[in-house]
């Protein structure tokens, strides 16, 4: 039996939002929701079952070079520009 679960999800963060307002299995579902709501913000693809920090290291996008880059505070705020992401204004791609 194969696992049909997605290996990534798409997360929408509205403009000036502190927390995500939607998590989707596909980019298409997310974009449909964004368009219907005429939303402004950013849609980002996230790996499942791993943190972005670990994902970035594993894929060669980041290598910690200083002690502070291995602290829990740094890891907890980490994002990678290499993550697929799109910006929207009033529901339309920017």
For each residue, the residues with C-beta under 8 A, 3 or more apart:
1:
2:
3:
4:
5: 48
6: 9 25 26 48
7: 47 48
8: 45 46 47 48
9: 6 23 24 25 45 46 48
10: 23 24 25 26 27 29 30 43 44 45 46
11: 20 22 23 24 43 44 45 46
12: 20 21 22 23 24 30 33 34 39 41 42 43
13: 17 19 20 21 41 42 44
14: 17 21 39 40 41
15: 40 41
16:
17: 13 14 20 21 41
18:
19: 13
20: 11 12 13 17 23
21: 12 13 14 17 39 41
22: 11 12 30 33
23: 9 10 11 12 20
24: 9 10 11 12 27 29 30 33
25: 6 9 10 29
26: 6 10 29 30
27: 10 24 30 31 43 45 86
28: 31 32
29: 10 24 25 26 32 33
30: 10 12 22 24 26 27 33 34 43
31: 27 28 34 35 43
32: 28 29 35 36
33: 12 22 24 29 30 36 37 39
34: 12 30 31 37 39 41 43 88 91
35: 31 32 38 91 92
36: 32 33 91
37: 33 34 91
38: 35 90 91
39: 12 14 21 33 34 88 90 91
40: 14 15 88 89 90 91
41: 12 13 14 15 17 21 34 87 88
42: 12 13 85 86 87 88
43: 10 11 12 27 30 31 34 85 86 88
44: 10 11 13 79 83 84 85
45: 8 9 10 11 27 83 84 85
46: 8 9 10 11 52 83
47: 7 8 50 52 55
48: 5 6 7 8 9
49:
50: 47 54 55 58
51: 54 55 75 78
52: 46 47 55 56 78 79 80 83
53: 56 57 62 74 75 78
54: 50 51 57 58
55: 47 50 51 52 58 59 61 80
56: 52 53 59 61 62 78 80 82
57: 53 54 60 61 62 63 64
58: 50 54 55
59: 55 56 82
60: 57 63
61: 55 56 57 80 82
62: 53 56 57 78 80
63: 57 60
64: 57 69 70
65: 69
66: 69
67: 70 71
68: 71 74
69: 64 65 66 74
70: 64 67 74 75
71: 67 68 74 75
72: 75 76
73: 76 77
74: 53 68 69 70 71 77 78
75: 51 53 70 71 72 78
76: 72 73
77: 73 74
78: 51 52 53 56 62 74 75
79: 44 52 83
80: 52 55 56 61 62 83
81:
82: 56 59 61
83: 44 45 46 52 79 80
84: 44 45
85: 42 43 44 45
86: 27 42 43 93 94
87: 41 42 93 94
88: 34 39 40 41 42 43 91 92 93 94
89: 40 92 94
90: 38 39 40
91: 34 35 36 37 38 39 40 88
92: 35 88 89
93: 86 87 88
94: 86 87 88 89
